[in-house]
Amino acid sequence: MRLGAVPQKAELVVLDAYHGHGTIWKNVQKRYAGRIRTLKIDKLQKDPTFVCIGENQKFIESLDLKKFDVIDLDAYGVPYEQLDLLFRKKYCGVVFVTFIQSMLGGMPTGILECAGYTKAMIEKCPTLFAKNGIEVMRRFLYKNGVRKIRIRSNGKKHYMCFAIG
């Protein structure tokens, strides 16, 4: 999905907010015609190369996002806070999101509120409104101006690609 959706340039600049071992972008680089420069963020240093260690929300908040062609949010969960930051900072570019609901289907309150549920409703039964989490995520993205999304799903794991701006 990534290789087919990234802009073709001599040099592509990527913010990899959940870097881990870096497997995804190492594999993309093998097939990409240009050079890929990656700013890697992870909570732990799993890659022997330079990685910004810490909470990615803090880095995203402080970075000039105009420098990045692509932002990759390959999360084990719902990267609501990160996406909210991208929208508030008016990021323009390609975004990849891995969206995985937990066993009980819980979702961040902010994304549910953006989808139209009230705090009182969410407090009463938080998992009820996340039964079909991908639809809640689609509404959240739509309300933030995203009109076209590519999605590949496998159970409650959804791999998405879309452009902002």
C-alpha positions in Angstrom: 0.0 0.0 0.0 2.8 2.5 0.9 4.8 2.0 -2.3 1.7 2.7 -4.5 0.6 5.8 -2.6 3.8 7.8 -1.9 4.7 10.7 -4.2 7.5 9.8 -6.7 10.3 12.2 -6.0 14.1 12.2 -6.0 13.9 12.4 -2.2 10.9 11.5 -0.1 10.8 12.7 3.6 8.9 10.5 6.0 8.0 10.9 9.7 7.7 7.3 11.0 5.9 7.9 14.3 5.9 4.2 15.4 9.3 3.1 14.0 9.9 -0.1 15.9 12.6 -2.0 13.9 11.9 0.1 10.8 11.0 -2.9 8.7 8.2 -1.2 6.7 10.3 1.7 5.3 13.4 -0.4 4.8 11.2 -2.6 2.5 9.7 0.4 0.7 13.2 1.8 0.1 14.2 -1.4 -1.7 11.6 -0.8 -4.3 11.4 3.0 -4.4 13.2 4.8 -7.2 14.4 7.8 -5.1 16.0 8.2 -1.7 13.8 8.0 1.4 14.9 10.1 4.4 13.1 9.0 7.6 12.7 10.7 11.0 12.2 7.8 13.3 10.3 8.0 16.5 9.6 5.2 19.0 9.3 4.8 22.8 12.2 2.3 22.8 15.4 2.1 20.7 14.8 -1.1 18.7 16.8 0.0 15.7 20.6 0.5 15.9 20.4 3.7 13.8 19.3 7.1 15.1 15.8 7.1 16.6 14.1 9.9 18.5 13.1 8.1 21.7 9.9 9.3 23.4 6.2 10.0 23.0 5.5 10.7 19.4 2.7 13.2 20.2 5.3 15.5 21.8 7.5 15.3 18.7 4.6 15.8 16.3 3.5 18.8 18.3 7.0 20.4 18.1 8.0 19.6 14.5 7.5 21.7 11.4 5.3 19.1 9.6 5.7 21.0 6.2 9.0 19.2 5.9 7.4 15.8 5.6 5.9 14.3 2.5 4.5 11.3 4.4 3.5 10.7 8.0 3.2 7.0 9.1 1.1 6.2 12.1 1.6 2.4 12.2 0.0 2.1 15.7 -1.1 -0.9 17.7 -4.4 0.8 18.6 -6.1 4.0 17.5 -3.8 6.9 16.9 -6.5 9.5 17.6 -4.2 12.0 19.4 -1.6 11.9 16.6 -4.3 12.4 13.9 -5.9 15.2 15.9 -2.5 16.9 16.0 -2.0 16.6 12.2 -5.4 18.1 11.6 -5.0 21.0 14.1 -1.5 21.7 12.6 -3.0 21.7 9.1 -0.5 19.1 7.8 -0.6 18.6 4.0 0.6 15.3 2.7 0.1 11.5 2.7 -0.8 9.7 5.9 -0.7 6.0 6.6 -2.6 4.7 9.6 -2.8 1.3 11.2 -6.1 1.2 13.2 -6.6 -1.7 15.5 -9.4 -1.9 18.0 -8.9 -3.7 21.3 -10.7 -6.9 22.2 -13.6 -5.0 23.8 -13.6 -2.5 21.0 -12.9 0.6 23.1 -12.0 3.8 21.3 -10.7 7.2 22.5 -13.4 9.5 23.7 -12.3 12.3 21.4 -12.9 10.3 18.3 -16.3 9.2 19.5 -17.3 12.8 20.3 -16.2 13.9 16.9 -18.4 11.2 15.4 -21.4 12.7 17.2 -21.7 10.8 20.5 -22.1 12.9 23.7 -19.9 12.5 26.8 -23.0 11.3 28.7 -23.6 8.5 26.1 -20.0 7.5 26.1 -19.7 7.3 29.9 -22.9 5.2 30.1 -21.5 2.5 27.8 -18.2 3.3 26.1 -17.9 0.1 24.1 -21.4 0.2 22.6 -20.6 3.1 20.2 -17.4 1.4 18.9 -19.1 -1.8 17.7 -18.1 -0.8 14.2 -15.0 1.2 14.9 -13.9 1.6 11.3 -17.2 3.6 10.6 -16.5 5.9 13.6 -13.0 6.4 12.2 -14.3 7.2 8.7 -16.7 9.8 10.2 -13.8 11.3 12.2 -11.7 11.6 9.0 -14.6 12.9 7.0 -15.3 15.7 9.5 -11.6 16.6 9.2 -11.8 17.0 5.4 -10.6 13.5 4.2 -12.8 12.5 1.3 -10.9 9.6 -0.2 -9.4 6.7 1.9 -7.8 3.4 0.8 -8.5 0.7 3.4 -7.3 -2.9 3.6 -8.9 -4.8 6.5 -8.2 -8.0 8.3 -10.7 -8.5 11.1 -10.4 -5.5 13.5 -7.1 -4.5 11.9 -7.4 -1.7 9.3 -4.6 -0.3 7.2 -5.4 3.1 5.7 -3.9 5.6 3.4 -5.2 9.1 2.6 -4.1 12.6 1.8 -4.7 15.6 3.9 -4.8 19.1 2.5 
